[in-house]
Amino acid sequence: MVFYEPGKTAHGLPHDPFKACVVPRPIGWISTRSRTGIDNLAPYSQFNNLTFDPPYVMFAANEDLATNRKDSVINAEQTGEFCWNLATWELREYVNASAEWFDRDVDEFQRVGLEKVWGNVVACPMVKESPVRFECQYYTTLRLPGNPPMGTVDVVVGRVVGIHVEERVLTEGKVDVAKTQPIARCGYHQYVRVTGEAIFEMVIPGDPKQLVGLEGNMDRAKEVGADRVQVKPTQ
């Protein structure tokens, strides 16, 4: 058994295993626009949704070795907006290319050859080729201390105010991962491709009314909530 205390004791392995243990991780392919009108696009391997009614998402961005904050963070804070674009197998080379470090005045969309589409709610570009896209309003930033030479980590939280889903990736009204084929981050330089063959279902046992949020039926969740309010037990 390998045991180590991060930042205190050595793990004795060729590479730190931490990020290889928490896998797969959704990719935060984040697009923003600066106050001066420069569009930015970058993938972040620490990304996820936080809740679903209303929906919030987060992405975490480390400062660089010179303690410079990422453009995505600065833009989101200054403009109050950002977007998320689903990183897919078909777009994997563009995702990787957009991860390169560029100067702040470089438009990554133009640099890597991606077409923009504009949000309906926020004034922020999105990747037209991506089949699922979120428009987000900036909510807050949580700054976590880092160990030198790394600087702080900015955890950016945004409320999802607009969702775009291409009809071509729907099957019987559900987003079909066999069609979207998202890619996710593993450890080291490894990724994984999610296909339909990898999907299986398990339903949590117990009261079915407790599952409406998990299955993504918020209309039903509101109905159940209203029913329970109406039949409050007497004191």
trRosetta pair geometry for C-beta under 8 A, 3 or more apart (Angstrom, degrees):
i j d omega theta_ij theta_ji phi_ij phi_ji
2 11 6.2 48 174 -168 120 86
2 12 6.9 -146 -136 57 108 107
2 13 6.8 24 -144 -46 156 116
2 17 7.5 91 99 12 147 151
4 8 7.8 172 170 70 76 79
4 9 4.8 -148 -154 92 79 96
4 10 6.3 -94 -130 106 132 23
4 11 4.0 -101 -5 -87 158 69
4 12 7.4 -177 -67 6 129 83
5 8 3.9 -20 100 57 113 121
5 9 4.7 74 37 18 86 100
6 18 6.8 43 -95 -71 132 137
7 147 5.2 -158 -115 -84 119 155
11 16 6.5 119 23 -120 148 59
11 17 6.6 -161 172 8 156 99
13 16 7.3 135 75 -91 111 21
13 17 5.9 36 66 -38 163 103
15 20 7.7 87 106 -21 115 133
15 187 7.6 134 117 159 130 116
15 188 6.0 54 131 -92 166 98
16 19 7.3 63 105 10 97 88
17 20 5.0 -74 -161 51 63 113
17 21 5.8 66 143 -36 91 102
17 187 6.9 -19 -154 -135 50 156
18 21 6.0 -64 -160 25 29 110
18 22 7.2 -3 160 4 66 104
19 22 6.4 -64 -144 47 38 93
19 23 7.7 76 156 -61 59 95
19 25 7.9 -61 -165 -7 87 141
19 45 7.4 39 -158 126 129 137
19 185 7.7 -46 172 139 112 114
19 186 8.0 111 137 147 86 39
19 187 4.8 137 100 -116 81 77
19 188 7.7 169 87 -25 111 40
20 23 6.4 -20 -167 -30 37 130
20 186 6.4 35 -129 159 65 81
20 187 2.4 -17 -84 -49 80 158
20 188 6.3 28 -77 -15 114 84
20 190 7.7 59 -115 43 93 127
21 187 7.4 58 -11 -66 44 128
22 25 6.4 46 124 -63 90 112
23 184 7.5 131 -166 127 76 113
23 185 7.2 -115 -123 109 89 59
23 186 4.4 41 -137 -129 140 69
23 187 6.4 -82 -58 -28 134 78
23 192 7.3 108 173 -7 111 132
24 184 3.4 78 158 113 124 135
24 185 6.5 142 -166 64 77 39
24 186 5.8 -50 -109 -75 78 73
24 192 4.8 -101 -93 43 139 129
24 194 7.6 -155 70 -61 159 104
25 45 5.6 75 93 174 133 77
25 46 6.7 -40 175 -100 145 41
25 47 7.1 115 159 43 96 69
25 48 7.6 -83 -160 -61 82 99
25 184 5.8 158 64 -179 35 97
25 185 4.6 -29 61 61 98 97
25 186 7.8 165 15 -79 83 27
26 47 5.2 -94 97 89 91 97
26 48 5.9 124 42 -94 118 62
26 182 7.4 -18 -130 158 83 142
26 184 5.8 -53 -92 -118 34 99
26 185 8.0 -7 83 17 9 87
27 43 5.1 -19 -179 -160 112 111
27 44 7.1 142 -168 67 60 44
27 45 6.4 -30 -114 -104 71 52
27 47 6.2 46 165 38 16 135
27 87 4.1 -21 77 25 135 144
27 95 6.7 24 150 -160 157 138
27 182 7.7 -171 26 -180 100 102
27 183 6.5 15 -6 91 137 80
27 184 6.3 -158 -25 -121 87 44
27 185 5.9 116 -79 -27 88 98
28 43 6.6 137 77 -162 53 53
28 44 3.9 -20 65 59 111 98
28 45 7.6 -114 23 -38 86 11
28 46 7.2 -26 4 82 126 41
28 47 2.8 167 -46 -86 103 144
28 57 7.7 152 -117 158 109 120
28 59 3.7 151 168 -107 169 124
28 84 6.2 -71 -151 -126 71 107
29 41 7.1 8 176 -173 84 91
29 42 7.6 -170 -151 99 51 27
29 43 4.8 -23 -98 -98 69 80
29 44 7.9 -169 -71 20 27 66
29 84 6.6 103 65 -164 64 62
29 85 4.4 -68 97 68 115 87
29 86 7.2 4 35 101 125 3
29 87 4.6 140 -36 -58 129 98
29 95 6.0 -81 -100 -122 125 97
29 98 7.4 68 -148 82 96 146
29 127 7.0 -22 133 -6 130 141
29 130 7.3 -174 87 -96 143 150
30 41 7.4 173 89 -146 46 47
30 42 5.9 -19 60 66 88 73
30 43 7.5 146 13 -105 72 26
30 44 6.1 17 -4 1 118 112
30 47 7.8 -168 -47 -102 104 135
30 59 5.7 -113 -56 25 137 169
30 72 4.8 68 104 -147 132 138
30 76 7.9 -41 176 -58 130 126
30 82 5.7 -5 -167 174 102 125
30 83 7.1 145 -156 77 53 49
30 84 6.1 -30 -98 -99 63 65
30 85 7.8 -176 -80 17 17 82
31 39 7.0 -5 -170 -175 97 96
31 40 6.8 162 -153 87 51 56
31 41 4.8 -9 -102 -100 83 81
31 82 6.9 155 78 -169 46 73
31 83 4.6 -17 61 63 98 102
31 84 7.8 -178 19 -82 79 17
31 85 6.1 52 -14 -17 114 117
31 109 7.8 48 -131 -61 119 110
31 124 6.3 137 112 161 94 102
31 125 5.5 -100 160 88 134 75
31 126 5.7 170 51 -106 151 44
31 127 6.7 -180 -48 -31 140 79
32 39 7.4 165 88 -154 43 54
32 40 4.8 -11 61 60 88 105
32 71 7.1 -176 67 132 129 84
32 72 5.2 150 -2 -135 136 59
32 75 3.6 119 145 103 135 139
32 76 5.6 -90 -112 -56 135 72
32 79 7.1 154 -170 40 96 134
32 81 7.3 148 -135 100 77 72
32 82 4.8 -33 -88 -115 93 89
32 83 7.5 -179 -71 23 47 73
32 124 6.3 -46 -132 -144 37 118
33 37 6.6 -13 -179 -136 106 32
33 38 7.1 156 -158 76 60 36
33 39 5.3 -29 -102 -99 77 66
33 40 7.2 177 -87 16 27 79
33 75 6.3 156 72 -168 25 127
33 79 6.2 83 76 -71 80 172
33 81 7.5 1 37 84 94 113
33 123 6.8 -78 47 121 147 81
33 124 5.3 -153 -1 -119 105 66
33 125 6.4 106 -62 4 107 88
34 37 6.6 -44 73 28 82 20
34 38 4.4 11 28 51 123 87
34 39 7.8 -130 7 -66 78 22
34 40 6.8 79 -38 -19 91 114
34 71 7.2 -58 -73 -170 109 102
34 74 7.5 10 -116 108 92 104
34 75 5.0 -87 -87 -105 57 103
34 78 7.3 21 -153 74 59 137
34 79 7.4 -165 -152 -39 18 124
34 104 7.4 82 -77 172 154 98
35 75 7.7 -163 -23 -129 66 67
35 78 5.2 -80 -43 140 114 130
35 79 6.2 -169 -74 -69 71 91
38 104 7.0 95 96 151 158 69
38 105 5.8 -119 -108 -139 153 45
38 106 7.6 73 -172 58 124 21
38 107 6.0 -137 -163 -76 75 80
39 107 4.9 47 57 -139 87 96
39 108 7.2 -113 114 38 82 73
39 109 5.5 -10 108 5 131 121
39 110 8.0 112 64 -9 114 93
39 116 6.9 -53 -160 -96 170 141
39 125 5.0 6 -136 26 135 138
40 71 4.7 -154 -132 121 160 126
40 72 6.0 -150 118 -78 130 65
40 75 5.9 -174 32 -19 133 157
40 107 7.6 -110 -74 -131 42 47
40 108 5.9 61 -153 7 43 114
41 85 7.9 -10 -144 23 109 138
41 98 4.8 -61 113 -156 100 136
41 108 4.0 -137 46 86 90 128
41 109 5.6 104 -11 -57 135 72
41 112 7.6 -99 79 27 131 129
41 114 7.1 -40 45 55 176 144
41 125 8.0 -68 -65 95 105 111
41 127 7.1 94 -133 -65 139 103
42 70 7.0 -136 83 -177 161 124
42 71 7.2 124 -12 60 140 100
42 72 5.4 -115 49 -46 120 126
42 98 5.8 -157 -102 145 40 97
42 99 6.4 97 -153 -108 75 48
42 108 6.7 169 -58 -38 69 171
43 87 6.3 53 -116 -80 124 145
43 95 5.2 55 -54 -172 145 90
43 96 7.9 -29 20 -79 144 31
43 98 6.2 104 -15 87 90 105
43 99 5.3 -45 42 -78 101 99
44 47 5.3 114 90 -50 97 108
44 59 4.4 96 74 -173 149 117
44 60 6.6 166 170 61 130 49
44 61 5.9 -77 -113 -81 134 80
44 72 7.4 -124 -43 67 125 164
45 185 4.0 5 -141 -1 107 175
46 59 6.5 121 94 -162 70 57
46 60 3.8 -31 99 47 131 110
47 57 7.1 12 -174 176 88 107
47 58 6.9 -174 -143 94 51 55
47 59 4.4 -8 -101 -104 90 86
47 60 7.5 -148 -67 16 51 70
47 84 7.5 145 -171 -130 137 127
48 57 7.0 -166 104 -150 32 75
48 58 6.3 -4 58 55 68 88
49 52 6.8 44 156 -76 134 78
49 55 6.5 -50 -151 -161 116 95
49 56 7.0 123 -166 83 67 50
49 57 5.1 -51 -105 -98 56 77
49 58 8.0 130 -129 15 14 73
50 56 4.3 -36 54 91 115 103
50 57 6.5 179 -2 -103 88 20
50 58 5.6 72 -50 -15 115 107
50 157 6.8 5 -19 -136 155 107
51 54 7.5 65 101 77 103 43
51 55 6.8 -163 95 -126 59 37
51 56 5.4 34 42 31 84 100
52 55 5.2 3 -140 -93 41 80
52 213 6.5 145 66 -172 130 95
52 216 7.5 -111 -176 -114 151 66
52 218 7.2 -152 131 -76 105 120
53 213 7.0 -105 2 -130 128 106
53 218 5.3 155 -91 -130 131 130
53 221 7.1 -150 -29 90 168 149
54 159 6.0 24 120 -157 126 108
54 160 7.3 -169 159 56 90 77
55 134 7.9 -115 119 -138 133 131
55 159 7.2 119 87 -164 57 61
55 160 4.0 -26 97 43 111 123
55 163 7.9 49 51 -60 156 124
56 139 6.8 -19 -136 -7 116 156
56 157 6.0 7 178 -174 118 98
56 158 6.8 165 -155 86 71 37
56 159 5.4 -42 -100 -101 79 57
56 160 6.7 -158 -92 -3 23 84
57 84 6.1 -42 105 -31 166 152
57 134 6.6 92 -4 107 148 164
57 136 6.4 -85 46 -102 110 141
57 157 7.5 169 88 -149 38 55
57 158 5.8 -15 61 62 82 87
57 160 6.1 71 -9 -52 103 105
58 155 5.8 5 -175 179 122 89
58 156 6.4 159 -153 81 66 48
58 157 4.8 -25 -96 -97 93 69
58 158 7.5 158 -88 18 43 68
59 72 7.4 -44 95 132 137 141
59 84 7.8 165 -43 -97 126 111
59 155 7.7 -177 92 -150 30 52
59 156 5.6 -10 59 56 75 99
60 144 7.9 -8 -145 22 119 128
60 153 5.5 10 -175 172 106 111
60 154 6.9 163 -153 84 54 47
60 155 4.8 -18 -100 -100 87 73
60 156 7.5 176 -87 16 34 70
61 69 7.4 77 111 -169 119 73
61 70 4.1 -88 169 18 139 142
61 72 6.0 175 -76 67 156 114
61 73 5.1 -142 60 -46 143 117
61 153 7.1 158 77 -161 35 64
61 154 5.0 -16 60 61 90 98
61 156 6.9 17 6 -6 108 112
62 70 7.7 80 67 -38 40 116
62 146 6.7 89 -141 -93 96 152
62 150 5.8 -50 -167 -161 123 115
62 151 7.1 132 178 59 74 74
62 153 5.3 -33 -96 -105 63 81
62 154 8.0 -178 -83 20 15 72
63 66 8.0 -120 158 74 100 47
63 67 4.9 14 154 -144 143 43
63 68 6.1 151 -163 65 88 33
63 69 5.6 -50 -104 -87 89 49
63 70 7.4 -138 -103 -28 41 74
63 146 7.1 -149 36 18 100 149
63 150 6.8 134 65 -178 84 66
63 151 3.1 -30 67 64 139 123
63 152 5.7 63 -12 51 122 59
63 153 7.5 -118 -3 -79 76 37
63 154 7.6 92 -51 -14 78 97
64 67 7.1 -88 68 -15 61 12
64 68 4.9 -3 36 50 108 92
64 70 7.8 120 -33 -73 88 70
64 101 7.7 75 -103 -121 140 136
64 151 7.4 18 56 14 32 117
65 149 5.2 16 -144 137 88 120
65 150 7.3 -59 -99 -93 58 46
65 151 8.0 166 -126 -18 17 93
67 151 3.9 123 -118 -81 75 143
67 152 7.8 58 -145 13 89 77
68 151 8.0 151 26 15 29 154
69 73 5.1 -96 166 76 109 132
69 74 5.7 125 103 -52 115 96
69 154 6.2 58 -145 -27 108 143
70 73 4.8 93 66 4 85 103
70 74 7.2 -160 95 -3 45 87
70 154 7.1 -140 29 44 100 129
71 74 5.7 -58 -145 41 36 110
71 75 5.9 33 159 -19 71 110
71 104 5.6 165 -97 -124 122 82
72 75 6.1 -58 -145 39 24 109
72 76 6.2 23 158 -19 62 110
72 82 6.8 65 -172 -129 87 138
72 156 7.5 -136 127 12 97 160
73 76 6.0 -57 -146 36 26 109
73 77 6.3 20 159 -13 63 110
73 141 6.9 80 -160 -119 103 136
73 154 4.5 52 -125 101 147 157
73 156 5.8 -157 -117 -57 78 131
74 77 6.1 -63 -149 40 26 107
74 78 6.0 13 161 -11 66 116
75 78 6.0 -64 -139 43 26 103
75 79 5.8 -7 174 10 67 116
75 82 7.0 107 103 -88 100 98
76 79 6.8 -69 -130 52 18 88
76 80 7.5 61 177 -111 51 7
76 81 6.8 -129 -133 78 61 28
76 82 4.3 -24 -101 -42 105 123
76 138 4.8 142 168 -93 87 123
76 156 5.5 60 92 -161 157 145
76 158 7.0 -97 -161 -70 128 124
77 80 7.8 16 -175 -69 19 45
77 138 6.4 170 -93 -169 35 157
77 141 6.2 -23 -86 -30 115 137
77 156 7.7 -113 -54 -119 85 115
79 82 8.0 120 74 -56 111 66
79 123 7.6 -117 180 73 125 98
79 124 7.4 132 121 -79 143 105
79 138 7.5 124 82 -10 63 134
80 137 6.3 -7 158 -160 87 76
80 138 4.6 -130 -153 36 43 113
81 119 7.9 -147 -177 36 132 160
81 122 4.1 156 -147 -164 132 128
81 123 6.5 125 52 51 169 64
81 124 4.7 -157 134 -42 120 129
81 135 7.7 -24 -161 -173 103 82
81 136 6.8 140 -160 86 56 62
81 137 6.2 -36 -101 -113 66 49
81 138 6.2 -89 -47 -17 21 93
82 122 7.9 -45 25 146 15 161
82 124 6.3 176 -129 -152 22 162
82 136 5.2 -20 71 70 71 113
82 138 6.5 79 0 -69 95 88
82 156 7.4 43 18 140 155 140
82 158 5.8 -125 51 -69 101 161
83 119 6.3 -157 -81 -67 129 123
83 122 6.9 -174 -63 75 94 133
83 124 4.9 173 -23 116 107 124
83 125 7.2 -128 28 90 142 36
83 126 4.7 -101 143 -89 157 93
83 133 6.2 4 178 -178 115 99
83 134 6.2 167 -159 85 65 58
83 135 5.5 -28 -106 -106 94 50
83 136 6.2 168 -96 16 35 88
84 133 6.9 168 87 -156 55 53
84 134 4.3 13 49 47 99 108
84 136 6.5 59 -10 -22 93 127
85 126 5.7 151 -79 -166 109 85
85 127 4.1 73 -150 25 158 113
85 130 4.0 153 -173 8 100 173
85 132 7.7 138 -160 87 45 58
85 133 5.2 -8 -107 -110 67 88
86 130 5.0 151 51 -174 73 108
86 131 6.1 -46 60 58 134 71
86 132 4.0 57 -22 59 135 97
86 133 7.0 -106 -2 -67 82 51
86 180 6.2 -49 149 -170 150 122
86 182 5.8 -88 -176 -103 103 106
87 91 6.3 -129 -153 86 55 112
87 92 7.2 79 172 -99 94 56
87 95 4.7 67 -142 -101 115 143
87 130 7.6 -36 -74 -119 31 118
87 182 6.3 77 78 -155 64 81
87 183 5.3 -73 123 54 100 93
88 91 4.8 74 56 22 83 99
88 92 7.2 -99 101 -47 44 71
88 130 6.8 163 -5 -130 110 70
88 131 6.8 60 -52 14 147 103
88 180 5.9 -122 -108 172 115 67
88 181 5.5 77 -163 82 92 78
88 182 5.7 -70 -102 -102 59 44
88 183 6.5 113 -169 -5 14 87
89 92 5.7 -13 -154 -35 34 115
89 181 4.1 -46 9 131 119 120
89 182 7.5 148 -26 -178 76 3
89 183 5.6 129 -75 -54 57 100
89 193 5.0 51 -90 -135 118 117
90 129 7.7 -132 112 159 115 114
90 181 7.0 98 -17 73 85 121
91 94 4.8 -53 -174 45 81 116
91 95 5.8 91 125 -31 88 96
91 127 7.3 77 -150 158 156 147
91 129 5.9 144 -90 113 123 120
91 130 6.5 -29 -23 -86 167 76
92 95 5.5 -52 -148 32 34 116
92 96 6.4 31 156 -16 66 105
92 183 5.5 82 -99 -27 103 159
92 191 7.3 154 -143 106 122 165
93 96 5.7 -53 -148 38 33 111
93 97 6.2 34 153 -20 66 107
94 97 5.6 -53 -142 38 32 111
94 98 6.2 31 158 -20 65 107
94 112 5.3 115 -146 149 77 130
94 113 7.3 -114 -111 68 106 82
94 114 5.7 95 -160 -69 138 117
94 127 7.8 130 128 -143 141 137
94 129 7.7 89 32 69 167 141
95 98 6.1 -62 -151 36 25 108
95 99 7.1 32 149 -30 59 103
95 183 7.1 -163 41 61 165 133
96 99 5.8 -51 -161 18 35 117
97 100 6.3 -28 -176 -6 46 111
97 111 7.7 -168 148 117 108 94
97 112 4.2 136 110 -123 126 119
98 108 4.9 78 -138 173 90 130
98 111 7.8 127 -106 79 66 109
98 112 5.3 -66 -67 -23 79 157
98 114 7.8 -9 -68 -6 125 139
102 106 3.8 -88 156 62 130 147
102 108 6.4 175 26 -81 147 87
102 111 6.5 -112 -91 -67 158 173
103 106 5.2 107 61 -16 73 104
106 111 5.7 34 170 -55 110 138
107 110 4.3 52 94 18 111 111
107 111 6.4 167 88 -19 56 89
108 111 5.1 -55 -136 39 37 116
108 112 5.9 11 172 0 73 108
108 114 7.9 8 125 33 75 118
109 112 7.0 -74 -147 46 17 88
109 114 4.9 -96 -149 71 70 93
109 115 7.6 69 -176 -131 111 4
109 116 5.4 19 -164 -61 160 99
109 125 6.5 -51 -52 127 153 149
109 127 7.7 -166 -113 -98 99 72
110 113 7.6 31 -173 -73 28 34
114 127 5.5 -42 172 -133 137 91
114 128 7.3 166 169 31 84 83
114 129 6.4 -108 -147 14 94 118
115 127 7.8 92 71 -162 56 53
115 128 4.3 -38 96 31 99 134
115 129 6.6 106 44 -31 93 91
116 125 4.1 -45 -151 -155 120 123
116 126 7.0 113 -159 55 67 39
116 127 7.6 -59 -111 -101 46 31
116 128 6.3 86 134 -31 7 102
117 125 7.1 119 59 -160 33 70
117 126 5.2 -40 69 68 83 91
117 127 7.6 0 24 104 93 15
117 128 4.1 114 -27 -91 108 85
117 133 7.8 179 75 10 117 173
118 123 7.5 -13 -164 -144 109 47
118 124 7.6 142 -149 74 67 33
118 125 6.1 -51 -96 -104 63 57
118 126 7.3 149 -110 16 14 86
119 122 4.4 3 96 60 158 71
119 123 6.9 -119 55 -72 110 14
119 124 5.3 30 -4 54 131 76
119 125 7.8 -134 -17 -91 85 14
119 126 6.3 102 -63 -22 79 114
119 135 4.3 110 -142 -107 129 129
119 162 6.1 127 -163 69 102 151
120 135 6.9 -129 45 -22 71 161
120 162 5.5 170 56 -140 98 151
121 135 4.9 137 53 120 106 149
121 137 7.9 -76 131 -51 120 99
121 161 4.9 -139 126 115 160 113
121 162 4.3 -179 9 -37 124 130
122 135 4.7 174 17 -171 110 109
122 136 7.1 -19 -23 56 159 35
122 137 6.7 -170 -82 -76 122 68
122 161 7.0 112 -37 64 103 122
122 162 7.1 -148 3 20 90 127
124 135 6.9 148 56 -136 114 86
126 130 7.0 -102 161 49 96 121
126 133 4.5 63 -174 -159 145 146
126 135 7.5 -80 -58 -77 131 79
126 164 7.4 124 118 33 166 145
127 130 4.1 72 88 -8 110 112
127 133 7.0 -175 51 -94 73 121
130 133 5.6 107 95 -67 116 96
131 165 7.1 30 152 -156 79 53
131 166 4.2 -87 -151 26 81 122
131 168 6.8 -105 -130 70 123 97
131 169 4.5 90 162 -23 145 143
131 179 7.6 -135 149 128 173 96
131 180 5.5 -140 68 -116 135 87
132 163 7.8 -16 -166 -171 83 86
132 164 6.9 163 -152 89 37 68
132 165 5.4 7 -110 -107 81 71
132 166 7.3 -103 -60 10 53 82
132 169 7.1 -85 -47 72 95 155
132 175 6.9 36 -83 -134 136 137
132 180 6.5 3 -11 -126 119 136
133 163 7.5 159 85 -157 51 43
133 164 4.3 1 56 53 95 113
134 160 4.8 -61 -163 -130 119 109
134 162 7.0 140 -166 82 47 60
134 163 5.8 -13 -108 -104 70 69
134 164 7.7 -150 -68 22 28 76
135 160 7.1 105 71 -159 49 62
135 161 5.5 -65 102 69 96 80
135 162 3.4 16 40 53 121 109
135 163 7.6 -124 22 -56 77 33
135 164 7.7 75 -21 -16 93 99
136 158 3.5 57 167 139 125 136
136 159 6.4 149 -156 71 75 36
136 160 5.5 -42 -96 -95 81 51
136 161 6.6 133 -121 12 26 84
137 158 6.0 161 74 -164 34 90
137 159 5.0 -16 58 58 93 93
137 161 5.2 51 -14 -19 104 132
138 156 7.1 -56 -135 -172 91 104
138 157 8.0 97 -164 84 54 51
138 158 5.3 -50 -101 -104 36 94
139 157 4.6 -56 65 106 116 93
139 158 5.5 172 -1 -110 91 30
139 159 5.4 99 -60 -24 117 87
140 156 7.9 -179 94 -149 40 47
140 157 5.1 4 56 51 77 111
141 154 5.4 -25 -164 -163 116 95
141 155 6.7 142 -162 71 57 51
141 156 5.3 -19 -104 -99 83 66
141 157 7.4 -170 -82 17 34 76
142 154 7.7 137 72 -162 47 45
142 155 4.1 -18 61 61 97 111
142 157 7.2 52 -7 -18 98 110
143 152 5.0 6 -174 168 97 139
143 153 7.2 150 -158 74 49 48
143 154 5.9 -19 -102 -102 72 62
143 155 7.6 -159 -73 21 25 77
144 152 6.3 150 73 -168 44 80
144 153 4.3 -17 60 59 103 103
144 155 6.4 58 -14 -18 109 110
145 152 5.9 -53 -112 -111 34 82
145 153 7.9 -10 63 17 10 84
146 150 4.0 -96 155 112 135 100
146 151 5.4 76 47 111 132 19
146 152 5.4 -166 -2 -99 100 22
146 153 5.6 116 -63 -29 107 86
147 150 6.0 46 67 48 57 102
150 153 7.9 16 152 -58 119 87
160 163 6.4 40 165 -64 120 94
165 169 6.7 -113 -177 66 86 109
165 170 6.8 82 142 -60 118 106
165 175 6.2 -101 -146 -89 133 106
166 169 5.3 75 75 7 92 100
166 170 7.9 -157 101 -16 52 88
167 170 5.5 -54 -157 21 49 118
168 179 6.9 -167 134 174 71 133
169 175 6.0 14 127 -147 103 72
169 176 5.9 -157 173 48 64 82
169 179 4.2 175 -135 110 68 122
169 180 4.8 60 -155 -64 137 83
170 173 6.3 6 -178 -113 117 14
170 174 6.6 139 -154 64 73 28
170 175 6.4 -50 -100 -91 65 41
170 176 6.5 124 -149 -5 16 98
170 179 7.8 -72 -1 59 19 156
171 174 5.9 -35 69 63 71 82
171 176 4.0 62 4 -61 114 136
171 178 7.7 15 -16 51 148 109
171 179 6.9 158 -32 -14 107 132
175 180 6.5 12 176 -26 98 136
176 179 4.3 60 89 12 105 109
176 180 6.8 155 86 -6 54 86
176 196 7.2 -6 176 -89 91 110
177 180 5.4 -57 -129 50 43 101
177 181 6.8 107 170 -73 64 33
177 182 6.5 -62 -143 11 94 94
177 194 5.3 -59 177 128 127 112
177 195 7.1 161 128 -158 95 13
177 196 6.3 157 85 -80 82 59
177 199 6.2 142 54 -62 129 130
178 181 7.1 15 -171 -63 22 80
178 195 6.1 50 -116 -175 65 62
178 196 2.9 10 -83 -51 113 116
178 197 8.0 96 -104 -18 102 57
178 199 7.7 -87 -48 1 91 133
181 193 6.1 0 -178 -174 95 97
181 194 6.4 174 -152 74 43 66
181 195 6.0 11 -117 -94 91 67
182 193 7.9 169 93 -151 37 52
182 194 5.0 6 62 39 80 120
183 191 5.1 10 179 172 112 127
183 192 6.9 158 -157 78 64 41
183 193 5.5 -31 -102 -98 78 63
183 194 7.4 -168 -91 6 26 81
184 191 6.6 150 75 -163 38 76
184 192 5.2 -20 61 59 91 92
184 194 6.5 58 -8 -34 111 109
185 190 7.8 106 -169 91 55 61
185 191 6.0 -48 -107 -110 42 73
186 190 4.0 -44 71 103 117 105
186 191 6.2 -177 10 -103 91 16
186 192 5.5 89 -44 -26 113 99
187 190 5.8 23 65 41 52 115
194 198 5.9 -111 -151 60 65 139
194 199 8.0 70 178 -60 97 89
195 198 5.6 101 59 1 67 100
196 199 5.8 -51 -160 14 45 117
203 211 7.1 14 -162 -136 89 160
204 210 7.7 -82 95 97 126 109
204 211 6.0 175 52 -96 106 114
204 214 7.1 57 9 58 126 173
206 210 6.1 -22 112 42 117 137
207 210 4.7 85 83 -7 97 106
207 211 7.9 -178 102 -12 60 86
208 211 5.6 -59 -162 28 49 116
208 212 7.9 73 149 -50 69 78
209 212 6.5 -17 -164 -20 45 110
209 224 4.9 157 -162 -142 103 138
211 214 4.9 -61 -162 42 66 116
211 215 5.8 53 145 -18 92 105
212 215 6.2 -62 -147 40 30 102
212 217 5.2 -82 -166 73 83 97
212 218 7.6 124 143 -100 99 26
212 220 4.5 -140 -149 105 128 106
212 221 4.1 174 113 -76 121 74
212 224 5.7 171 5 3 153 143
213 216 7.8 46 177 -68 33 24
213 218 7.0 49 -114 -97 65 69
213 221 5.1 72 -68 -101 74 142
217 220 4.0 20 129 23 116 119
217 221 6.5 149 100 -23 66 85
218 221 4.9 -46 -144 33 43 120
218 222 6.4 47 155 -22 68 97
219 222 5.9 -53 -154 33 31 109
219 223 6.7 33 147 -19 62 104
220 223 5.4 -51 -151 34 37 115
220 224 6.4 36 152 -18 67 103
221 224 5.8 -54 -149 37 32 110
221 225 6.3 33 152 -19 65 107
222 225 5.5 -52 -145 38 33 114
222 226 6.3 35 155 -21 65 104
223 226 5.8 -54 -149 35 29 110
223 227 6.4 31 152 -21 63 105
224 227 5.6 -53 -150 34 32 113
224 228 6.5 27 154 -17 65 106
225 228 5.9 -58 -149 37 31 108
225 229 6.5 33 153 -21 65 104
226 229 5.7 -53 -150 32 33 112
226 230 6.5 30 154 -19 65 107
227 230 5.9 -61 -153 36 30 110
227 231 6.5 -3 161 7 67 111
228 231 6.3 -70 -139 51 31 89
228 232 7.5 72 156 -72 60 62
229 232 6.5 -9 -168 -46 36 100
